[in-house]
Amino acid sequence: MQSTQNTFIAAPPKQLVLPDGFRFLHGQTIAPFSITYETFGTLNADRSNAILVCHALSASAHAAGKYTDADDERPGWWDGLIGYGKGIDLDRFFVVCANIVGSCFGTTAPSSIDPATGTPYGSRYPWPTIEDMVHAQKALLDHLGITRLRAVAGGSLGGMQVLMWCALYPEMMDAIITMATGAAVPVQGIAWHIIGRKIIESDTHFGGGDYYDNPEPLRGLQVARMVGHMTYLSAQALQTKFARRRRGNTRQFEIDSYFEYQGKKFAALYDANSYIRVQAAMDEMDLAEQYETLEQAFAKWRGESLLVSFDTDWLFPVSEVESVEKAMRANGTPVTHERISSPNGHDTFLIDYDLITPSVRAFLR
Amino acid sequence: MQSTQNTFIAAPPKQLVLPDGFRFLHGQTIAPFSITYETFGTLNADRSNAILVCHALSASAHAAGKYTDADDERPGWWDGLIGYGKGIDLDRFFVVCANIVGSCFGTTAPSSIDPATGTPYGSRYPWPTIEDMVHAQKALLDHLGITRLRAVAGGSLGGMQVLMWCALYPEMMDAIITMATGAAVPVQGIAWHIIGRKIIESDTHFGGGDYYDNPEPLRGLQVARMVGHMTYLSAQALQTKFARRRRGNTRQFEIDSYFEYQGKKFAALYDANSYIRVQAAMDEMDLAEQYETLEQAFAKWRGESLLVSFDTDWLFPVSEVESVEKAMRANGTPVTHERISSPNGHDTFLIDYDLITPSVRAFLR
């Protein structure tokens, strides 16, 4: 692999097509169903060096590297952690990342064309669960002939998938790495998510989810994204980056201008039906409710866990990570809880690679 | 006055009509202009026992008491603090509260009929400032023949008015009482307010502010209120009151049902044009920016200050109150900063009367 600006050239995304379709937890089947994925590094001869990486709300299968060596191209979403010589070292590990069920970056999504009608699934697309995301990842690993993983890793919604892996397929991996996540979204986060969905659903152009004939971008999605974005930022980071500063000589607050830019950029790339579905899947997951207690959810998980929390993360506060830690300790499994201090809130796992890399490197040694 | 269920029967609201109109800080005049106000208790012979109370975003001139003794009628918004024998004791003090400029509870508002056109002012109504609110209160006191106040008191936006009183009319009062407020809204609060305004303004029924022909309630206002409501609640209170509980046998989260109820109730009573204007006024105020430093903003203020902060208030964190305290101390004026611990967040000043009353009572002794 060619090295470019401290990253590498990644292979293009691949697709696994399930001709008989994918059956969602709530009973519906979409057939055929495609899972878009990428792999990084080399699978060793005994297929024992694979790490599954699970992505968060707005990301994709493109976890690391660049497709070309163009200067203006951004590398994969976890490029700071995954690479040759990096925390998840591609000299040692083979990394797999699949676009999650419900997301709109290659895996069959609400915006995909239903071959039966020739129009997008839209409102007819099922409401996926975190279990669905994990089951699709498992189907992909089966297809790749990987029967055991060195680790499963992810942050935020990605970390929720990792914890669901512990509940559903506890014998599949030696270790897990989670960051900025928990076994359920606390009520404050749920409330923000619900408000975001209401903003989208009350946009008259949304049309109940069947808006694909309308060329206008959905304003509701732009504004809902601003709500989501807020939950990723700490008060401290907002103060440092924006404070009450105005834009140029205008009276517009810089934070307003920034959110308009980010909201529009996001809504141009992301699909509203995917947004409300993936976020709702996040809200619905609650391992303690599903298995009666967190201890029982992790009852069959015997591997090693690295749980990373961030002191300014208010979407998944440190106390949520402590609940997971406590349950795993009660079950007698080895847990490392790294409490990291950073002003960057929930998004620390996508920003402060100097802070998260040492723990990951030591854990995977 | 007749006592009823630990409160009293309040006199009906009164109106001061300014036939020549009210001139807003930004230059526009609305004429005639009415200020709706209420008074509680009795002005003493030398007119020295008056306390001006300033209300917050969603409140009105009805600060205390009930209009009738009906069981189902709710008393005024600060009835827990203002009353006979209460923290602001009507046996001693005469309390004045005016509906603020921009608000829709009796004072000439965007929803008021413009006599020149016979239609509501709507989008033509000026964008008021906190200075406008204070100037209108001053005009009312002049009308009432009150040349000196025992105190000015308020919480949240009401407290911002109080601090503006210290800057504009520092010789008018002996003392101030503020709760859950600061000399500017920190950026996190501004960001939520901006998002709320975007939600309202992107409701297609809003029509740029001229929506009064439309009988439908504005969904945008309902959802914007949910955003605002969130900033008043602490994570702790959300967890205690709602957690991840579902409504009855449904999958709807209780917090969702609660917000739908509260959002609809609010939007049925409050006007969207007032909401965006009053909240924007709050965001625009910044005494440190306006006077270069907070010390200079309070340079002429020589009275006593009681500043009350709440540990779980994340709209106006304790550190904001400390900035005000520090500036007043630097100016050599007497300040008491009461740090109160309560799970009830920003709204503590409207909830925990047992916690706030002792400080107020001692301060006014």
Interface residues (C-beta under 8 A of the other chain):
Chain A: A184 P186 V187 Q188 I190 A191 W192 I194 I195 K198 I199 S202 D203 T204 R219 G220 V223 M226 V227 M230 A235 L238 Q239 F242 A243 R244 R251 F253 I255 D256 F259 D283 E284 D286 E289 W314 P317
Chain B: A184 P186 V187 Q188 I190 A191 W192 I194 I195 K198 I199 S202 D203 T204 R219 G220 V223 M226 V227 M230 A235 L238 Q239 F242 A243 R244 R251 F253 I255 D256 F259 D283 E284 D286 E289 W314 P317
